[in-house]
Amino acid sequence: MKIGCNFNTSFEHSEPGDFLKSQWQKKEKSVVYLIYRWIIAGFYTFSVIASIITSAMRVELPFYLIYLTHWNLIFTMLTMLLHAYLVTLHQTDRLKVGDKMTRDLKLYWFLSTTSNVYAFLVSLIYWNILYKTELNVIDMNNIIVHATNSLVLIIDMAGVKHIGRLGLFVYPLCCGLIFLFFTWLYPFLGGKNRRGHNYIYPILDWKKKPITAIYAGIGVTIGGVIVHCSVIIVHKIRAYIHKKCVATKYEITEFSTLTC
């Protein structure tokens, strides 16, 4: 297996149909995969609705959109709904895919790349840095948005067929910089978090601990690169296992060179 990498930031791909199939389906269309896609989309829709209801019950709804957890959860929901919709169009012959990536497929790839990076970052940062037993309750909502969210994405990465691409990290990076700027601006405009503190996260206290906040931002950026590379490796391992265990001779030729 030859694996090549170059810093390609485009959303062009030689096989657009890969974004509408499972790595493991044997035919062009699969009802099982279509049902699976809507189950995944339904899970994330439920997760967003449940998190909003929980915030409302705790009288924290005004603070809902200041947290990266909820930004990412909404991003992931949109990703999965769009993917399920596109697969549905493909399965019902209402979406003809040629050799060029469509605008909708490019949008899906952008959303998928970004939501994957931040889902795993949110889980890692929350459980290793932000979680405090005396402040945070381990309930269904907490588990869904900070743990199950990432676990389902891992399962999904093992099932899809499309690739990851190293250069696409520039897009989650840009989204991260936008959120980082928001965490800086928000307290200076008088904003507070749900506990009344003049910051969104304690590690991003720009007023009292700006150096710590800068280091945290750098650390998250480095962590994002590592996560993105890990996602690419998972995609490559999946394709390699398929090639060795399942693929036909034609498919072996097709997957003999894997690029990112």
GINORQUI-V782939 format. One record per pair of residues at least 6 apart in sequence whose ideal C-beta (glycine too) atoms are under 8 Angstrom apart, sorted by the first residue. I is the first residue (numbers start at 1). J is the second residue. D is the distance in whole Angstrom. If there is no record, write none. Layout:
# GINORQUI-V782939
i:j:d
I:J:D
I:J:D
This chain:
# GINORQUI-V782939
i:j:d
1:240:6
1:243:7
1:255:8
1:256:7
1:258:6
2:256:7
2:257:5
2:258:7
3:236:6
3:258:5
3:259:8
3:260:8
4:257:7
4:258:8
4:259:5
4:260:8
5:166:5
5:259:7
5:260:5
6:166:8
6:167:7
6:259:7
6:260:8
7:166:6
7:167:4
8:165:6
8:166:7
8:167:4
8:168:8
8:260:8
9:167:4
9:168:6
9:170:5
9:171:8
10:167:8
11:101:6
11:105:8
11:106:4
11:109:5
11:110:7
11:168:8
12:100:8
12:101:6
13:19:8
13:101:6
13:109:8
13:162:7
13:163:7
14:99:7
16:97:5
16:98:7
16:99:7
16:100:7
16:101:5
16:102:7
16:105:6
17:90:8
17:97:5
18:161:5
18:162:5
18:163:7
19:83:8
19:86:7
19:105:5
19:108:6
19:109:7
19:160:8
19:161:7
19:162:5
20:86:6
20:87:5
20:90:4
20:95:8
20:97:7
21:28:8
21:30:7
21:33:7
21:161:5
22:30:6
22:33:4
22:36:8
22:159:5
22:160:7
22:161:6
23:158:8
23:159:7
23:160:7
23:161:4
23:238:6
23:239:7
23:242:5
24:159:7
24:242:7
24:246:7
25:32:8
25:33:5
29:90:7
29:91:5
30:91:8
31:91:7
33:87:7
33:159:8
34:84:8
34:87:6
34:88:6
34:91:5
36:159:7
37:80:8
37:83:6
37:84:4
37:87:5
37:88:8
38:84:5
38:88:8
40:80:5
40:83:8
40:84:7
40:152:7
40:156:6
41:77:8
41:80:4
41:81:5
41:83:7
41:84:4
43:80:8
43:152:6
44:73:7
44:76:5
44:77:4
44:79:8
44:80:5
44:81:8
44:149:8
44:152:8
45:77:6
45:80:8
45:81:7
47:73:6
47:77:7
47:144:5
47:145:7
47:148:8
47:149:7
48:73:6
48:74:6
48:77:5
50:140:7
50:141:6
50:144:6
51:64:8
51:70:6
51:73:6
51:141:6
51:144:7
51:145:5
52:61:7
52:64:7
54:139:8
54:141:4
55:61:5
55:63:7
55:64:5
58:194:8
60:194:5
63:193:6
63:194:4
64:70:6
65:71:7
66:182:8
66:186:6
66:191:7
66:193:7
66:200:5
67:200:7
68:118:7
68:122:6
68:179:6
69:122:5
69:126:7
69:145:5
69:146:7
70:145:8
71:118:8
71:179:7
72:115:6
72:118:4
72:119:6
72:122:6
72:149:8
73:145:6
73:149:7
75:111:6
75:114:6
75:115:4
75:118:7
76:115:4
76:119:6
76:149:7
76:153:7
78:111:6
79:108:7
79:111:4
79:112:5
79:115:5
82:104:7
82:107:7
82:108:5
82:111:7
83:108:6
83:112:7
86:95:6
86:104:6
86:105:7
86:108:6
89:95:4
90:97:7
95:102:8
97:105:8
101:109:8
109:162:7
109:168:7
110:168:8
110:171:6
112:162:8
113:164:7
113:165:8
113:168:5
113:169:8
113:171:6
113:172:6
113:228:8
114:171:6
114:172:4
114:175:5
115:153:8
116:153:6
116:157:7
116:227:8
116:228:8
116:231:5
117:169:7
117:172:4
117:224:5
117:227:5
117:228:5
117:231:7
118:172:7
118:175:8
118:176:8
118:224:8
119:149:5
119:150:5
119:153:5
120:150:5
120:153:7
120:227:5
120:230:8
120:231:8
121:220:7
121:223:6
121:224:6
121:227:6
122:145:8
122:146:7
122:149:8
122:150:8
123:146:6
123:147:6
123:149:7
123:150:4
124:223:7
124:227:8
125:220:7
125:223:8
126:146:5
127:146:7
127:147:8
129:203:6
130:136:8
130:201:7
130:202:8
130:203:8
131:146:8
135:195:8
136:142:7
154:234:8
157:231:7
157:234:5
157:235:7
157:238:7
158:234:7
158:238:6
162:235:8
163:232:8
163:235:5
163:236:8
163:239:8
163:258:7
163:259:8
163:260:6
164:228:8
164:231:5
164:232:4
164:234:8
164:235:4
164:236:8
164:260:6
165:232:7
165:260:5
166:228:7
166:229:7
166:232:6
166:260:5
168:228:8
169:224:7
169:225:6
169:228:5
172:224:6
172:228:7
173:221:7
173:224:7
176:220:7
176:221:7
176:224:6
180:204:8
180:217:5
180:220:8
183:199:8
183:200:5
183:201:7
183:204:5
183:206:7
183:213:8
184:204:8
184:206:5
184:213:8
186:200:6
187:198:5
187:199:5
187:200:8
187:205:8
187:206:6
187:207:6
188:206:7
188:207:7
190:198:8
191:198:8
191:200:8
192:198:6
193:199:6
193:200:5
193:201:8
198:205:8
198:207:6
199:205:4
199:206:7
199:207:7
203:212:7
203:213:7
203:216:4
204:213:5
204:216:6
204:217:8
205:212:7
205:213:6
206:213:5
232:260:5
236:258:6
236:260:7
239:255:6
239:258:6
240:255:8
240:258:7
242:251:8
242:255:7
243:251:7
243:252:6
243:255:5
243:256:8
247:254:8
247:255:6
